[in-house]
Amino acid sequence: MRPSLRLMAAGLSLLFASLTHADEQVITALHAFPPSLIYTQSFLEFVDDVNEEGQGVIRIDVLGGPEVIGLSQQPYAVRNGVVDMAYTAASFYAGTLPERDALISSNTNAIYARQSGGIDLLNRIHQRKMDVFYLGWFDSGIKYNLYTINKPVVNDQGDLALPNLRLRSNPVYDAFFTDYLKAQPISLPTTDVYSALERSVVNATGWTQIGMNDLGWNKFLRYRIDPAFYSTDMGVIVNLESWNALSDDARRILQDVAIRHERDSALRFAKAATEQQRQLEANGMTPFKLDPAAADRYLRAAREASWRRMKRYMEHQPGGLSHYQDLIEKFNDPAVDAGKDADDTARSTTR
């Protein structure tokens, strides 16, 4: 090729690249937790996948985490268009959308809820009540345990009786702990719990089955109360105006990658939960198992507390209880309640 033709070809290539870059749509994003936490790492993997598959079409620019905007303010920053996207817990906007308790009380994961239509229903509710598009329920199916510094005790019926309990709580499980344990929870953000445990401001907390090593709380917490309860409610929301402004291709890429990440993260995190709990036990964490009858009362109390809360707040909002029963059905697998192993259920939905 003659030098002049080579220069022309190079110029056309640069022009094409410039036009492609100009057409690429960019959305800004925040994450609720510090980058060291496994949940944030999962979200950043989703971002990498979108940016790889969406080259020239869609790109997510991550601005940071709670150091940029406080975790409880992030959902409203998305609603108001300050940022386009947030990976956040639905519990942080429970006052606006009490239907989030369908996620918390779920006995299954996003794989099931996507197929049942539960996530699509929740998305419609998000659009109507929050002006956001609910892109996906990430890292789902991971349950919570109650962890304590001191050895738990039970009453004559085998139910937990925890004297002198100074319980850190958050909006996920405060209704359960208040109703069942008769506790007066101390509300603290995740970032403040380490120092609260260190200074004995609290001596117990709920937390998920993964991520405790990342936070270092296992340095203080020595007992895990079984069984586990509830489910994580981490997901991705997108400002509705920003979502509607995206091209069809950009929306398709975002939704396709999100659905794939829902499935992959649910299966991967289930394995991680088992392994991380083994590690905690190997490092001195002692499981404290309630007997079967007490365990059944414990789990039933947890679920019913969240359902009552959801019903109480839905009754006073537009639409009332029109989706109440539908949400419960779409986010709970009857096979799990019938005793089928949840991991078997998760595997069956991917076949």
Secondary structure, DSSP 8 states (H G I E B T S, - for coil): --HHHHHHHHHHHHHHHHHHHHH-EEEEEEESS-TTSHHHHHHHHHHHHHHHHTTTTEEEEEEESTTTS-TTTHHHHHHTTSSSEEEEEGGGGTTT-GGGHHHHT-SS-HHHHHHHTHHHHHHHHHHHHHSEEEEEE-STT--EEEEESS---B-TTS-B--TT--EEE-TTTHHHHHHHH----EE--HHHHHHHHHTTS-SEEEEESS-HHHHTGGGT--EEEEEEES---EEEEEEHHHHHHS-HHHHHHHHHHHHHHHHHHHHHHHHHHHHHHHHHHHTT-EEEE--HHHHHHHHHHHHHHHHHHHHHHHTTSTTTTTTHHHHHHHT--HHHHTT--HHHHHHHTT-
